[in-house]
């Protein structure tokens, strides 16, 4: 449900949800699944021509197993290499796509600007194929939202989202103009609930830190965000965090982020921040977050989702992802 942890309803409920083994473990897998991300070889001639004095540093940054220079850890170098950034992101996707289905139970806590909270509980069914992603989320508590259901479908590049409101007894199709609306009063929008697809982004730059990659990408088709920054674990390729940017935002500065120097233009500040935590093994080769929090930095409010159950072996019938499944609920 989250915005980019293949987040089927919650790609952010599911993208960021699945991660895999360290690169070293991939060598023991079958050839069809053991390919490392195709990060460009830093010994190639185009690197030699551009930065002949920095080949060693680029080699270390391109291959996480070679990082030995403390300077790269304390002061990582930013590399304008869209192909390398995309390769890392596609490895994240590849590992997520190894999961074909899931049934999960989750709790949602919405905290407003005054610190008041609202609680929700829900069940989610998900199914994934090579070019498809389907998820159905049904709320079962409290009583005033019981039976409300959200269906998200993606076939190739075509995405459809529907919401069923039992109080009015009708199914509403979410239009492109409504993708920026809050989902059930939370800090997740309908756009955030889609899975993460590398083809939706234009990758701009990459940083290699001691334990994660930091990738900056623009999202041309988004009406909400101009760009996003992804923090991806270097060992498991788990999606840890996402920062969402809007150039028109007046969000307060994050003291942990770099600040512009005096007399320099003010850098765009993130408008939202998604953080995934409590990673646990789901299978022998995957870990997934059991808690994630979306913070609206403009309004100083947040929504936390906690998984209480995750079953990747459960039967998930096709009828769940139809209008019938929307109306039937649990």
C-alpha positions as a Python dict, from the first residue, in 0.01 Angstrom:
ca = {
    (1, 'X'): (0, 0, 0),
    (2, 'X'): (261, 202, -14),
    (3, 'X'): (388, 400, -246),
    (4, 'X'): (668, 219, -369),
    (5, 'X'): (741, -90, -199),
    (6, 'X'): (552, -280, -461),
    (7, 'X'): (322, -159, -278),
    (8, 'X'): (1, -362, -431),
    (9, 'X'): (-241, -162, -243),
    (10, 'X'): (23, -66, -16),
    (11, 'X'): (349, -74, -256),
    (12, 'X'): (410, 74, -67),
    (13, 'X'): (233, -207, 129),
    (14, 'X'): (400, -468, -61),
    (15, 'X'): (727, -277, -274),
    (16, 'X'): (880, -185, -4),
    (17, 'X'): (777, -494, 101),
    (18, 'X'): (982, -754, -28),
    (19, 'X'): (1355, -768, -29),
    (20, 'X'): (1602, -1045, -83),
    (21, 'X'): (1933, -1195, -2),
    (22, 'X'): (2275, -1035, -11),
    (23, 'X'): (2439, -1037, -352),
    (24, 'X'): (2673, -1312, -235),
    (25, 'X'): (2378, -1545, -190),
    (26, 'X'): (2261, -1494, -546),
    (27, 'X'): (2557, -1688, -678),
    (28, 'X'): (2404, -2010, -546),
    (29, 'X'): (2067, -1955, -710),
    (30, 'X'): (1965, -2095, -1053),
    (31, 'X'): (2089, -1897, -1350),
    (32, 'X'): (1741, -1768, -1427),
    (33, 'X'): (1721, -1589, -1094),
    (34, 'X'): (2080, -1519, -997),
    (35, 'X'): (2167, -1230, -1220),
    (36, 'X'): (2311, -933, -1040),
    (37, 'X'): (2192, -588, -1141),
    (38, 'X'): (2361, -480, -1460),
    (39, 'X'): (2554, -196, -1303),
    (40, 'X'): (2792, -70, -1571),
    (41, 'X'): (3150, -194, -1548),
    (42, 'X'): (3352, 99, -1422),
    (43, 'X'): (3652, -26, -1619),
    (44, 'X'): (3471, 47, -1943),
    (45, 'X'): (3627, 302, -2176),
    (46, 'X'): (3360, 569, -2128),
    (47, 'X'): (3453, 598, -1760),
    (48, 'X'): (3821, 613, -1847),
    (49, 'X'): (3758, 898, -2088),
    (50, 'X'): (3541, 1101, -1853),
    (51, 'X'): (3719, 1052, -1523),
    (52, 'X'): (4062, 894, -1584),
    (53, 'X'): (4186, 986, -1235),
    (54, 'X'): (3887, 850, -1050),
    (55, 'X'): (3851, 499, -1189),
    (56, 'X'): (3925, 335, -854),
    (57, 'X'): (3665, 541, -672),
    (58, 'X'): (3402, 470, -935),
    (59, 'X'): (3483, 100, -924),
    (60, 'X'): (3425, 96, -552),
    (61, 'X'): (3098, 285, -585),
    (62, 'X'): (2968, 63, -863),
    (63, 'X'): (3037, -260, -672),
    (64, 'X'): (2925, -251, -304),
    (65, 'X'): (3152, -546, -222),
    (66, 'X'): (3461, -338, -311),
    (67, 'X'): (3400, -36, -89),
    (68, 'X'): (3706, 4, 132),
    (69, 'X'): (3769, 379, 125),
    (70, 'X'): (3633, 540, 447),
    (71, 'X'): (3592, 867, 259),
    (72, 'X'): (3326, 706, 44),
    (73, 'X'): (3134, 620, 357),
    (74, 'X'): (3158, 951, 538),
    (75, 'X'): (3134, 1170, 229),
    (76, 'X'): (2974, 970, -54),
    (77, 'X'): (3026, 1094, -406),
    (78, 'X'): (2723, 1164, -621),
    (79, 'X'): (2743, 996, -962),
    (80, 'X'): (2531, 1104, -1257),
    (81, 'X'): (2474, 757, -1395),
    (82, 'X'): (2109, 683, -1482),
    (83, 'X'): (2192, 332, -1601),
    (84, 'X'): (2354, 230, -1272),
    (85, 'X'): (2069, 384, -1071),
    (86, 'X'): (1810, 208, -1283),
    (87, 'X'): (1994, -125, -1251),
    (88, 'X'): (1978, -103, -871),
    (89, 'X'): (1609, -14, -879),
    (90, 'X'): (1535, -299, -1119),
    (91, 'X'): (1711, -541, -884),
    (92, 'X'): (1473, -424, -610),
    (93, 'X'): (1183, -490, -849),
    (94, 'X'): (1318, -830, -951),
    (95, 'X'): (1326, -947, -593),
    (96, 'X'): (980, -812, -519),
    (97, 'X'): (838, -979, -828),
    (98, 'X'): (951, -1319, -701),
    (99, 'X'): (651, -1312, -468),
    (100, 'X'): (341, -1427, -656),
    (101, 'X'): (73, -1385, -390),
    (102, 'X'): (10, -1273, -33),
    (103, 'X'): (-266, -1243, 224),
    (104, 'X'): (-198, -995, 501),
    (105, 'X'): (-371, -843, 801),
    (106, 'X'): (-278, -487, 896),
    (107, 'X'): (-357, -211, 1143),
    (108, 'X'): (-355, 156, 1045),
    (109, 'X'): (-315, 444, 1291),
    (110, 'X'): (-378, 796, 1159),
    (111, 'X'): (-240, 1080, 1375),
    (112, 'X'): (-358, 1434, 1296),
    (113, 'X'): (-183, 1766, 1359),
    (114, 'X'): (-323, 1781, 1715),
    (115, 'X'): (-200, 1435, 1805),
    (116, 'X'): (-544, 1276, 1788),
    (117, 'X'): (-552, 922, 1650),
    (118, 'X'): (-792, 708, 1449),
    (119, 'X'): (-749, 333, 1416),
    (120, 'X'): (-835, 106, 1125),
    (121, 'X'): (-787, -266, 1065),
    (122, 'X'): (-789, -432, 725),
    (123, 'X'): (-717, -746, 527),
    (124, 'X'): (-531, -738, 195),
    (125, 'X'): (-503, -996, -82),
    (126, 'X'): (-235, -952, -349),
    (127, 'X'): (-138, -1135, -667),
    (128, 'X'): (157, -1064, -896),
    (129, 'X'): (253, -1171, -1246),
    (130, 'X'): (520, -1068, -1494),
    (131, 'X'): (319, -772, -1626),
    (132, 'X'): (36, -760, -1373),
    (133, 'X'): (-23, -648, -1016),
    (134, 'X'): (-354, -694, -836),
    (135, 'X'): (-455, -613, -480),
    (136, 'X'): (-775, -590, -280),
    (137, 'X'): (-792, -424, 62),
    (138, 'X'): (-1102, -461, 280),
    (139, 'X'): (-1155, -268, 605),
    (140, 'X'): (-1317, -461, 890),
    (141, 'X'): (-1293, -218, 1182),
    (142, 'X'): (-1424, 20, 1314),
    (143, 'X'): (-1790, -23, 1228),
    (144, 'X'): (-1820, 302, 1032),
    (145, 'X'): (-1571, 181, 769),
    (146, 'X'): (-1644, -193, 781),
    (147, 'X'): (-1684, -337, 433),
    (148, 'X'): (-1514, -45, 257),
    (149, 'X'): (-1290, -198, -8),
    (150, 'X'): (-1017, -76, -244),
    (151, 'X'): (-917, -258, -562),
    (152, 'X'): (-596, -178, -752),
    (153, 'X'): (-519, -342, -1088),
    (154, 'X'): (-225, -298, -1324),
    (155, 'X'): (-198, -478, -1657),
    (156, 'X'): (112, -377, -1850),
    (157, 'X'): (113, 4, -1812),
    (158, 'X'): (-262, 43, -1761),
    (159, 'X'): (-366, 104, -1399),
    (160, 'X'): (-722, 92, -1264),
    (161, 'X'): (-829, 176, -908),
    (162, 'X'): (-1177, 133, -761),
    (163, 'X'): (-1330, 210, -422),
    (164, 'X'): (-1644, 45, -283),
    (165, 'X'): (-1842, 237, -20),
    (166, 'X'): (-2104, 12, 144),
    (167, 'X'): (-2288, 312, 290),
    (168, 'X'): (-2389, 422, -60),
    (169, 'X'): (-2372, 78, -219),
    (170, 'X'): (-2174, 176, -525),
    (171, 'X'): (-1831, 130, -679),
    (172, 'X'): (-1635, 445, -760),
    (173, 'X'): (-1353, 446, -1017),
    (174, 'X'): (-1062, 666, -909),
    (175, 'X'): (-989, 916, -1187),
    (176, 'X'): (-649, 1062, -1270),
    (177, 'X'): (-759, 1389, -1110),
    (178, 'X'): (-831, 1205, -782),
    (179, 'X'): (-500, 1020, -757),
    (180, 'X'): (-365, 1291, -524),
    (181, 'X'): (-658, 1256, -280),
    (182, 'X'): (-606, 1103, 64),
    (183, 'X'): (-693, 735, 92),
    (184, 'X'): (-948, 682, 370),
    (185, 'X'): (-831, 1001, 544),
    (186, 'X'): (-474, 872, 575),
    (187, 'X'): (-147, 1028, 462),
    (188, 'X'): (-128, 786, 168),
    (189, 'X'): (-278, 908, -157),
    (190, 'X'): (-418, 683, -428),
    (191, 'X'): (-102, 744, -628),
    (192, 'X'): (107, 625, -333),
    (193, 'X'): (-79, 293, -335),
    (194, 'X'): (58, 184, -671),
    (195, 'X'): (351, -51, -711),
    (196, 'X'): (697, 78, -799),
    (197, 'X'): (774, 50, -1168),
    (198, 'X'): (1114, 160, -1301),
    (199, 'X'): (956, 267, -1631),
    (200, 'X'): (764, 544, -1448),
    (201, 'X'): (1086, 723, -1348),
    (202, 'X'): (1373, 912, -1505),
    (203, 'X'): (1676, 829, -1293),
    (204, 'X'): (1908, 1124, -1236),
    (205, 'X'): (2184, 1042, -989),
    (206, 'X'): (2316, 785, -745),
    (207, 'X'): (2506, 790, -416),
    (208, 'X'): (2662, 486, -248),
    (209, 'X'): (2663, 506, 132),
    (210, 'X'): (2800, 259, 385),
    (211, 'X'): (2478, 57, 406),
    (212, 'X'): (2243, 193, 140),
    (213, 'X'): (2207, 344, -204),
    (214, 'X'): (2045, 684, -244),
    (215, 'X'): (1877, 726, -583),
    (216, 'X'): (1713, 1043, -712),
    (217, 'X'): (1454, 1017, -989),
    (218, 'X'): (1195, 1241, -1148),
    (219, 'X'): (840, 1122, -1215),
    (220, 'X'): (716, 1298, -1531),
    (221, 'X'): (359, 1166, -1520),
    (222, 'X'): (291, 1261, -1158),
    (223, 'X'): (74, 1561, -1071),
    (224, 'X'): (179, 1533, -705),
    (225, 'X'): (555, 1498, -705),
    (226, 'X'): (833, 1641, -918),
    (227, 'X'): (1087, 1387, -795),
    (228, 'X'): (1157, 1120, -536),
    (229, 'X'): (1461, 990, -348),
    (230, 'X'): (1482, 619, -270),
    (231, 'X'): (1698, 474, 9),
    (232, 'X'): (1768, 111, -84),
    (233, 'X'): (1952, -131, 144),
    (234, 'X'): (2278, -242, -16),
    (235, 'X'): (2270, -593, 129),
    (236, 'X'): (1904, -697, 90),
    (237, 'X'): (1780, -438, -160),
    (238, 'X'): (1494, -358, 77),
    (239, 'X'): (1335, -19, 18),
    (240, 'X'): (1393, 159, 348),
    (241, 'X'): (1276, 513, 280),
    (242, 'X'): (1127, 742, 17),
    (243, 'X'): (1141, 1122, 16),
    (244, 'X'): (878, 1294, -200),
    (245, 'X'): (954, 1636, -350),
    (246, 'X'): (742, 1916, -490),
    (247, 'X'): (917, 2231, -612),
    (248, 'X'): (630, 2450, -497),
    (249, 'X'): (634, 2312, -144),
    (250, 'X'): (709, 2522, 162),
    (251, 'X'): (763, 2218, 385),
    (252, 'X'): (989, 2277, 687),
    (253, 'X'): (1350, 2175, 637),
    (254, 'X'): (1459, 1838, 767),
    (255, 'X'): (1755, 1907, 1001),
    (256, 'X'): (1910, 1574, 902),
    (257, 'X'): (1928, 1673, 536),
    (258, 'X'): (2188, 1898, 372),
    (259, 'X'): (2105, 2268, 391),
    (260, 'X'): (2191, 2522, 119),
    (261, 'X'): (2489, 2749, 173),
    (262, 'X'): (2440, 3116, 240),
    (263, 'X'): (2325, 3317, -63),
    (264, 'X'): (2253, 2995, -253),
    (265, 'X'): (1907, 2909, -392),
    (266, 'X'): (1689, 2717, -149),
    (267, 'X'): (1672, 2351, -245),
    (268, 'X'): (1328, 2190, -274),
    (269, 'X'): (1233, 2028, 55),
    (270, 'X'): (1047, 1696, 76),
    (271, 'X'): (673, 1722, 120),
    (272, 'X'): (636, 1365, 246),
    (273, 'X'): (855, 1092, 389),
    (274, 'X'): (790, 717, 394),
    (275, 'X'): (994, 495, 626),
    (276, 'X'): (984, 114, 644),
    (277, 'X'): (1099, -67, 959),
    (278, 'X'): (1090, -397, 1147),
    (279, 'X'): (1216, -612, 861),
    (280, 'X'): (1164, -985, 910),
    (281, 'X'): (1226, -1293, 696),
    (282, 'X'): (921, -1403, 501),
    (283, 'X'): (1093, -1695, 328),
    (284, 'X'): (1449, -1821, 316),
    (285, 'X'): (1542, -1553, 64),
    (286, 'X'): (1316, -1256, 136),
    (287, 'X'): (1264, -1005, 413),
    (288, 'X'): (978, -758, 437),
    (289, 'X'): (884, -463, 658),
    (290, 'X'): (622, -518, 924),
    (291, 'X'): (583, -145, 991),
    (292, 'X'): (588, 165, 774),
    (293, 'X'): (506, 527, 842),
    (294, 'X'): (409, 799, 596),
    (295, 'X'): (468, 1152, 728),
    (296, 'X'): (309, 1460, 573),
    (297, 'X'): (580, 1721, 636),
    (298, 'X'): (356, 2008, 532),
    (299, 'X'): (81, 1939, 783),
    (300, 'X'): (285, 1763, 1052),
    (301, 'X'): (71, 1450, 1059),
    (302, 'X'): (137, 1083, 989),
    (303, 'X'): (-7, 740, 920),
    (304, 'X'): (151, 419, 1050),
    (305, 'X'): (68, 77, 908),
    (306, 'X'): (163, -236, 1101),
    (307, 'X'): (140, -590, 966),
    (308, 'X'): (14, -845, 1217),
    (309, 'X'): (6, -1134, 967),
    (310, 'X'): (175, -1199, 630),
    (311, 'X'): (116, -1523, 440),
    (312, 'X'): (281, -1565, 100),
    (313, 'X'): (146, -1921, 59),
    (314, 'X'): (-224, -1841, 107),
    (315, 'X'): (-471, -1918, -169),
    (316, 'X'): (-576, -1597, -344),
    (317, 'X'): (-866, -1666, -587),
    (318, 'X'): (-905, -1452, -899),
    (319, 'X'): (-1259, -1345, -807),
    (320, 'X'): (-1113, -1135, -526),
    (321, 'X'): (-991, -886, -788),
    (322, 'X'): (-1331, -817, -945),
    (323, 'X'): (-1632, -597, -871),
    (324, 'X'): (-1781, -902, -701),
    (325, 'X'): (-1480, -917, -471),
    (326, 'X'): (-1515, -547, -393),
    (327, 'X'): (-1878, -586, -287),
    (328, 'X'): (-1837, -914, -103),
    (329, 'X'): (-1574, -786, 138),
    (330, 'X'): (-1438, -1037, 387),
}
